[in-house]
């Protein structure tokens, strides 16, 4: 039963992080377009967000899953050694997973492929999505 709980927690954490990361990406890109004078309606924001979740979600989700596999495994070891602050350990692991994944993609592709993460605030929004995913994992596997 324990392994099922861990797998479910992992899958939910990846989904939450992916959806939040896609939403953040879309809104940061649309914000930049608005700053250039492009008129973007609420309807445009909603439909573009849905399209981005469907379009970039699967590939971004795979990247997040790989990053989370490493991060949550490391967090489990840290938690076993520390024995305290479970939510903090997994939340930080999720945040670091996204930061490392985005940085690695930037190095490999020589550009940040997640356009919404090119600004400092956009990058931090992605890291926050990772932290929330880590918290979901900590909560689901308690």
N, C-alpha and C positions, 0 to 999 in steps of 0.2 A: 504494500500500500504506500509506503514511503516514497518509492521511486516514481509512482504515478503522480504523487503530489509535487515532486520536484519537476517532473516533465511538464505538468500542467502550469506550474508557477513560471517555468522558463518560457513556455510558449506565450503565456499571457504577458509576461514582461517584455518579450520581443515585440508582440503586437502593439502594446501600449506605447513603447518607445518609437516604433516605426510610424504609427499614426500621428503621434505628437510631433515627431521629427518632420514628417511630411507637411503637417499643418504649419509648423513654424517656417519651414522652407518656403512654402507658397506665400505666406503672408509677408515675409521679408522681401521676396522678389517683387510682389505686387506693390509693396510700399516704395520700393526703388522706382518702379514704373510710375507710380503716382507722383513721386518727387520730380520726375521728368515731364510732368504735365499730362500724362495719360489718365483719362477719366475711367475709373474702375468702380462699378456699382457693387452693391452688396451681393446681388445675384451673380455677378462675375466672380466675386471672391469665393462664394460658396461652390459654384460649378468648377472653378479652377482648382479649388482645394480637393474636391471629390475626384477630379481627373488626375491630379497629382498623386493622391493616395493610391488610386488604381494603377496608375502608370509607373510611378517610381517605387511604390511600396514593396512589390515583390523583391526587386534587386536590393533596395536599401535594407529591407528586412533580413535578407540573407547576410549582408555585411554586418548588421547589428547582431544577428544570431551567432556568427563566428566570434565577434568581439565579446559578446556576453558569455559565450561558452568558456572562454579564457578567464574573463573577469569574475564570473560567479564561482568558478572553480577556485580561483585564487582567494576570493572573499570567504569561501567556505573554510579554507585553511586558516586564514587570518582570524575568522570568528572562533574557530576551534581553539586556537592558541590564546586569544584574548578572552573569550567567553562572555563578552559583554558588548553592549551597543550594536546589536544585530542590525537594526535599521540603518544606522550610520555606516557600518561596514559595507552593506550591500548597496546602499545609496551612493556612496563614494565609488564603489566598484563600477556601478552603472555609468556614472558621470565620467570616470576615467576611460571606460570602454569606448564611449563616444568620442572623447577627445583624442584618444589614440587612433581610432579608426579614421576620423576625419583628417588628422595629421598625416597618417600613413597614406591615405588616398591622395592628399596634396603632394606628398613626396613622389609617389609612383606616377601620378598623372601630370605633375608639374603645374597643377591648378586644382583648386578645390571643386570637385565635381558637384557637390551640393551647394548650388549657388546661394541659397539662403544662409549659408554658414560662412560666407566670405567676409562679412563684417564681424567685429568683435562681439557685438550684441547677438548677431545671428549664430555665431559659434557657441556663445553661452546658452542660447535657447536650445541648441541641439544637446549640449552637455546637460542642461536641466531635464530634457526629455529622457536622457540616459539615467539620470539620478532617480527620476520618477519610476522608470522601469525597474531599477534596482530595488526601490522600495516595494514595488508590486511583488517582486520575487521574494523579498524578505517576508512580506505579509503572507503570501500564499504558501510558503514553505515552513512557517513557524511551527 
